[in-house]
Amino acid sequence: MVQCVGSAVFSGFHQCRTLVRSILRNLGLIWISFFLLPLSSFLLLSALVYQQFFPKKPIWAADRKTILVSSLDTTKGLLLARAFYLAGHHVIGAGIYKNFSDALVPGRYSAAVSEYVFLPDPALFGGKERYADSLCYLIKTRRVDMWACVSGTHTALLDAFAKSHIEATTPCKVLQFPLNIVKQMDSKWDFIRLAKSLALDVPETLYITSQSEAVDFFADKLPPSVGGTFAPKQISDNKVRYVLRTTQVDELSGERQTDLYPLSTLQATRDSLAKLDIRPGNPWIIQEYIPGIEYRTHSLIVNGDVRAFAAAETSGMPLPFQALPPYTPAHAHMLQFTKTIAEELKRQSASNGQLSFDFILRDETQLINLVPINCSPRADTAIVLFSPDLLHLAQAYLSPILPKSSCLEKADFVEEDESEKISCPNRFAGPDGYYWSGNDLVVLLVVPLIKFLTFRITMGELIRSLKELARHVLFWKDAGWEVWDPLPWWWGYHVFWVVRLCECLVGDVRWGKINIATCEIDTSC
């Protein structure tokens, strides 16, 4: 009885503490937004005045097309809309309406977007068929020539379903892989199997559907021990370590485990695995843990060929980005890997779409010993690396409907033969890197300052964080800011996110992480 009461009290205390922490997080970010409103408004007004004297106009396009761009709440969607606009084309935005904040997405107020259309939420109105029908109606009535599909983590399958419906009933071209390919590439296990079948280097990976399978696997990996325990150093010196991951993608890493297995004893390993939801309906993979530098790529595939490719070192963090120069061995290795996958997808009748991969450098002494750990059959935020060259990015994306565009001749290319031209971002033509001011303000200023004041970091660590913030502000570029199109940046930080955080407060949505580039909130923490 006493134990039950104690457990109930502890549970109530934990829930109360979580609630208070959630409220403080939301109110704190809202307060920061209001505190910086005068400075942001000054920058907005300055940019608007600058436009009056030095306007940036799109080029004249002889064959003007109407392009539909989805997910304008994301940086990648906004960047593509700006690219098509500057190339002289008519841009229409579209997005699913779920909450009031969805009506306030920053990209809706971009100078590049002439019209924004709301699509029904498939979970509430008619399912995926109603969603596809709504897109078809939009495409027919606006005479859309191409849909540059910018899918989110949880909408890629929905968009792939709509693609088949659209291309069967309209002449519109859709830059999205078919449904079967999206399912295959979205699954970590299916992707690893595909890469392995093509004789590509992949980490050791095991597919599991129960905790017992994982326990049996790790039991064979445990070194001989005395008294049932052994030192962590003994594991690292003698055995490969492993991580457990769900087979499906989660960009916010809510389901990406940080524990390294096996643990110090078989019982500890078994207890840890018991907390994971591993079952036939929710399979996981055991994957070899490879410590090393992480890279992320973005590629555009047209007719089975790579037409645009960018790579960046990420150090395991989703933001920020620095372009990897095209002449480096790592860049060449990842590009060749992407080409091999693209050729295989073309063989499976999947010719047009966007692919992004995560790689880890297995051995820093061998700059081409990179292994893939994840694939996303959708546009990646690394596309911001093309910001200095939006015209050529637009031409690469328009190549399915404008295959003989002459603008590509002026782009920055990696050329391997006369018939193949791949547009890559020029590291030396733009800023040193790309950051998100809202993300850096919290990660590099607010959080370190709070930790310093609560004696969790030293003065030296705080100064290093402030130096990194200063370096970004002085030498890098905010990925969402453009002098000729400043309103989405201002609107996002002072309207959209304020409303979304208020929705979290009212709806008691307790989040752990926010990806400001994709506007995704992780509620699994």
Buried (B, 14 or more C-beta within 10 A) or exposed (E): EEEEEEEEEEEEEEEEEEEEEBBEBBEBBBEBBEEBBEEBEEBBEEBEEBBEEEEEEBEEBEEEBBBBBBBBBBBBBBBBBBBBBBBBBBBBBBBBBEEEBBBBBBBBBBBBBBBBBBBBBBEEEBEBEBBBBBBBEBBBEBEBBBBBBBBBBEBBBBBBBBBBBBBEEBEBBBBBBBBEBBBBBBBBBBBBBBBEEEEBBBBEBBBBBBBEBBBEBBEEBBEEEEEEEBEEEBBEEEBEBBBBBBBBBBBBBBBBBEBBBBBBBBEBBBEBBEEBEBEEEEBBBBBBBBEBBBBBBBBBBBEBBBBBBBBBBBEEEBBBBBBBBBEBEBBBBBBBBBBBBBBBBBEBEBBBBBBBBBBBBBEEEEBBBBBBBBBBBBBBBBBBBBBBBBBBBBBBBBBBBBEEBEBBEEBBBBEEEEEEBBBBBBBEEBBBBBBBBBBBBBBBBBEBBEBBEEEEBEEEEBEBBBEBBEBBBEEBBBBBBBEBBBBBBBBBBBBBBBBBBBBBBEEEBBBBBBBBBBBBBBEEE
